[in-house]
Amino acid sequence: MPAQDITRRATQTAIALARESTHGARRGCFLEFVGLSDCPTESVGLTTPNKTAASAISAPLTAASVRFRSLARQPAYKAVSDVMEHHILSGELKPGTPLPPEQELAAQFGVHRSTVRESIRVLEQEGLLERRQGRRLFVVLPGLFDLAPRALRSLVLHQVTFEELWEVAVVVEPEAARLAALRADEADLREIDDNLAATAATVGGKPDEQRIRRHWELDAAFHALIARTSKNRSLMMSRESFSLLYRPLATLLQQSLPQSAARNLHAHRQIAAALHERDERRAHEWTRKHLVDFRKGFVQAGLPMDAPADRVPERVVASAQARASRSKGR
């Protein structure tokens, strides 16, 4: 086939694909076929051509240089939810804004009502829409911790290890404490002090399962309070998912090393004292020291830092329980 015919066909293909992008097809754009990374962006179903696209369309192509791939098409409901999400995230639809009824939305998008209903379900799950006043839909801001379970699932699916989580925590948590020392108000400090008093009641005495579980619940609450006191919402959200993964094994740590509870409480008291004194450097240093000590305890207890964070080999659990049993017998 002559090169001119190939060029003409390529141009026709690009035009057709630009039209199809109004239905939400993003990944299968023509520019990917010619080895370029920029795809047309959509705005409420409309595509905006750019210079890169124009030059790619006009460039002569040969049958030997082009390898066409099949288009990756989106379901209609996903295309609709993407457009609605774009309007919410861009601020065009602000929290508290009511949405039109499903039938009206279906007419605006030119799709079936069932498609709109499925799109709404996706956005409700993402925490961007909620129903009030009966069945009326409103735009909302997702809660700070609504995203944590989703991020947690992603960490589990990628088989993120405890070592990887610790490497993030040892950076994020000390910075949270430093900011908290600068920004804590009296109400924040009272809550932290109340947490310490409750934690102290779990240290010492017979280390039964209920006492251990309560101790580590309070431990998680303490670090969440520090993050909240930092007044940095991004930091609060970023730490929550890895905090959820650390909690289950913390009980195993105390079963293997009963002294870990007292060491944990001592570190928390030092961090709280730094916050009361507005000593950001001390708050940062003690939090980092606390996390380094936590990692040492993990290793000493025989808990695998290189294992996926959502599971621990049964042999490790059995070993930890055996140590706990021997400790009780002494």
C-alpha positions in Angstrom: 0.0 0.0 0.0 1.4 3.5 -0.9 2.7 5.6 2.1 0.1 8.3 1.3 -2.7 5.7 1.8 -1.3 4.6 5.1 -1.0 8.2 6.3 -4.6 8.9 5.3 -5.8 5.8 7.1 -3.8 6.7 10.2 -5.5 10.1 10.2 -8.9 8.6 9.9 -8.1 6.2 12.7 -7.0 9.1 15.0 -10.2 11.0 14.3 -12.3 7.9 15.1 -10.4 7.3 18.3 -10.9 11.0 19.3 -14.6 10.5 18.9 -14.6 7.3 20.9 -12.7 9.0 23.8 -16.0 10.8 24.6 -17.1 7.4 26.0 -14.2 7.4 28.4 -11.6 5.3 26.5 -8.2 6.6 27.9 -5.6 4.0 27.4 -6.2 3.0 23.8 -5.6 6.3 22.2 -3.9 6.7 18.8 -0.8 8.3 20.3 0.2 5.1 22.0 0.2 3.4 18.6 3.0 5.7 17.4 5.1 5.4 20.5 4.1 8.6 22.3 3.1 8.8 25.9 0.7 11.8 25.7 -2.9 10.8 25.2 -5.8 13.3 24.7 -7.3 14.4 28.0 -11.0 14.5 28.4 -13.1 17.2 30.0 -16.8 16.2 30.5 -16.6 13.9 27.4 -14.7 16.3 25.2 -11.1 15.8 24.0 -8.6 18.6 23.4 -6.1 18.0 20.6 -2.5 19.0 21.3 0.5 19.7 19.2 2.1 16.3 19.8 -1.0 14.6 18.6 -1.1 16.7 15.4 2.5 16.1 14.6 2.0 12.3 15.2 -1.0 12.2 12.9 0.8 14.1 10.1 4.0 12.0 10.2 4.3 9.4 7.5 3.9 5.9 8.7 5.1 2.6 7.2 3.6 -0.8 7.8 6.9 -2.0 9.2 7.2 0.7 11.8 3.6 0.4 13.3 2.3 -2.4 15.5 -1.4 -1.8 16.2 -2.8 -3.0 19.5 -6.4 -3.6 20.4 -8.2 -0.8 22.3 -8.6 -1.0 26.0 -12.2 0.1 26.4 -13.9 1.2 29.7 -17.4 0.2 30.7 -19.9 3.0 30.3 -20.5 3.3 34.1 -16.7 3.8 34.6 -16.6 6.5 32.0 -19.5 8.3 33.7 -18.0 7.9 37.2 -14.7 9.2 36.0 -16.3 12.4 34.6 -18.3 13.0 37.8 -15.2 12.3 39.9 -13.2 14.8 37.9 -15.8 17.5 38.6 -15.7 16.7 42.3 -11.9 16.6 42.6 -11.5 19.8 40.6 -13.8 21.7 42.9 -16.5 22.3 40.3 -18.8 20.2 42.5 -18.2 21.3 46.1 -19.1 19.3 49.2 -22.7 19.8 50.0 -23.8 20.2 46.4 -26.9 18.1 45.6 -26.8 16.1 42.4 -29.7 15.9 39.9 -31.9 12.8 40.1 -30.7 9.6 38.3 -33.1 10.0 35.4 -31.8 13.5 34.7 -28.2 12.4 35.0 -28.9 9.6 32.5 -30.3 12.1 30.1 -27.3 14.4 30.4 -24.8 11.6 29.8 -26.9 9.9 27.1 -26.8 6.6 28.9 -29.2 4.2 30.6 -30.3 4.9 34.1 -28.8 1.6 35.3 -25.4 2.9 34.0 -25.8 6.0 36.1 -26.8 4.0 39.1 -23.7 1.8 38.9 -21.5 5.0 38.5 -23.1 6.4 41.7 -22.4 3.2 43.6 -18.7 3.5 42.7 -18.5 7.1 43.9 -20.4 6.2 47.1 -17.8 3.5 47.8 -15.1 6.1 47.3 -16.7 8.3 49.8 -17.4 11.1 47.3 -21.2 10.9 47.3 -23.7 10.1 50.0 -27.5 9.9 50.2 -29.3 12.3 52.5 -32.9 13.5 52.9 -34.3 10.3 51.7 -32.7 9.3 48.4 -31.1 12.7 47.4 -27.4 12.5 46.5 -24.9 15.0 47.8 -21.2 15.6 47.2 -19.1 15.0 50.3 -15.5 14.9 51.5 -14.3 11.5 52.4 -13.3 11.1 56.0 -9.5 11.3 56.7 -9.4 7.6 57.5 -11.9 6.3 54.8 -9.0 5.8 52.5 -6.9 3.7 54.9 -8.7 0.3 54.3 -8.3 0.8 50.5 -4.6 1.6 50.9 -4.3 -1.4 53.2 -5.7 -3.7 50.6 -3.2 -2.4 48.1 -0.3 -3.0 50.5 -1.5 -6.5 51.1 -2.0 -7.3 47.4 1.6 -6.1 46.7 2.8 -8.2 49.6 4.6 -5.3 51.3 6.9 -6.5 54.0 7.3 -5.3 57.6 10.7 -4.1 56.7 9.2 -1.8 54.1 6.6 -0.6 56.4 9.2 0.2 59.1 11.3 2.1 56.7 8.4 4.4 56.1 7.3 4.6 59.7 10.8 5.6 60.9 10.6 8.6 58.6 6.9 9.6 59.0 6.3 9.1 62.7 9.3 11.2 64.0 8.2 14.0 61.7 4.7 13.8 63.1 6.0 14.1 66.6 8.2 17.1 65.7 5.2 18.9 64.2 3.1 17.9 67.2 5.6 19.6 69.5 5.1 22.8 67.6 1.4 22.7 67.2 -0.1 20.9 70.2 -2.8 22.7 72.1 -4.0 22.1 75.7 -6.8 19.7 74.5 -4.3 17.7 72.5 -2.0 17.3 75.5 -4.8 16.3 77.8 -5.8 13.5 75.4 -2.2 12.3 75.2 -1.9 12.3 79.0 -5.2 10.4 79.4 -3.8 7.8 76.9 -0.6 7.4 78.9 -2.6 6.9 82.1 -4.7 4.2 80.5 -1.6 2.6 79.0 0.1 2.5 82.4 -2.8 0.4 83.8 -2.0 -2.3 81.2 1.7 -2.6 82.3 2.8 -5.0 85.0 0.8 -7.7 86.6 -0.2 -10.9 84.9 0.2 -10.4 81.1 -3.1 -12.0 80.0 -4.4 -11.8 76.5 -7.0 -9.1 77.2 -4.4 -6.8 78.9 -2.0 -7.3 76.0 -4.6 -6.5 73.4 -5.7 -3.4 75.3 -2.1 -2.2 75.6 -1.5 -2.3 71.9 -4.8 -0.7 71.1 -3.7 2.2 73.3 -0.3 2.2 71.6 -2.0 2.6 68.2 -4.2 5.3 69.6 -1.2 7.2 71.0 0.5 7.4 67.7 -2.7 8.4 66.0 -3.1 11.2 68.6 0.4 12.4 67.8 -0.3 12.4 64.1 -3.6 14.3 64.7 -1.8 16.8 66.9 0.7 17.5 64.0 -2.3 19.2 62.3 -1.1 17.8 59.0 -4.0 15.9 57.3 -1.8 14.4 54.6 0.6 13.0 57.2 -2.4 11.6 59.2 -3.7 9.7 56.1 -0.3 8.5 54.9 0.5 6.7 58.2 -2.8 5.1 58.9 -2.6 2.2 56.5 0.8 0.9 57.7 -0.4 1.4 61.3 -3.2 -1.0 60.6 -0.8 -3.7 59.4 1.5 -3.4 62.4 -1.2 -3.9 65.1 -1.9 -7.7 64.7 1.8 -8.7 65.4 2.3 -6.3 68.3 0.5 -8.8 70.6 2.9 -11.5 69.5 5.8 -9.2 70.3 4.7 -8.7 73.9 3.9 -12.4 74.3 7.5 -13.2 73.3 9.0 -10.2 75.2 6.9 -9.2 78.2 9.2 -6.4 79.0 8.3 -4.7 75.7 5.2 -3.1 77.2 7.1 -1.2 79.9 9.7 -0.1 77.3 6.9 1.1 75.1 5.2 3.1 77.9 8.6 4.7 78.8 9.1 5.9 75.2 5.6 7.3 75.0 6.2 9.2 78.2 9.4 10.7 76.9 7.6 11.8 73.6 4.7 13.3 75.6 7.1 15.2 77.8 8.8 16.7 74.7 5.5 17.8 73.5 4.7 19.5 76.8 8.0 21.3 76.7 7.6 22.3 73.0 10.9 20.5 72.3 10.6 19.5 68.7 14.1 18.0 68.4 13.6 15.8 71.5 10.2 14.7 70.2 11.7 13.7 66.9 14.7 11.9 68.4 12.7 9.9 71.0 10.1 8.8 68.4 12.9 7.6 66.1 14.6 5.8 69.0 11.3 4.2 69.9 10.8 2.8 66.4 14.4 1.5 66.3 13.8 -0.2 69.6 10.5 -1.7 68.3 12.4 -3.2 65.3 15.0 -4.7 67.5 12.3 -6.3 69.6 10.7 -7.7 66.4 14.0 -9.3 65.4 14.7 -10.6 69.0 11.2 -12.2 69.1 11.9 -14.0 65.9 9.3 -12.2 63.9 10.2 -12.0 60.2 10.8 -8.4 59.0 11.0 -9.7 55.4 7.7 -11.5 55.4 4.5 -10.0 53.8 3.0 -7.8 56.4 -0.4 -9.4 56.3 0.8 -12.8 57.4 3.3 -14.5 59.6 4.5 -18.1 59.1 2.7 -20.5 61.5 6.1 -21.7 62.8 6.9 -18.1 63.9 3.5 -17.8 65.7 4.0 -21.2 67.4 7.5 -20.1 68.5 6.2 -16.9 70.0 3.4 -18.7 71.8 5.9 -21.2 73.2 8.1 -18.4 74.6 5.0 -16.8 76.1 4.1 -20.1 77.8 7.6 -20.6 79.2 7.6 -17.0 80.5 4.3 -17.7 82.4 5.8 -20.8 84.0 8.7 -18.9 85.6 
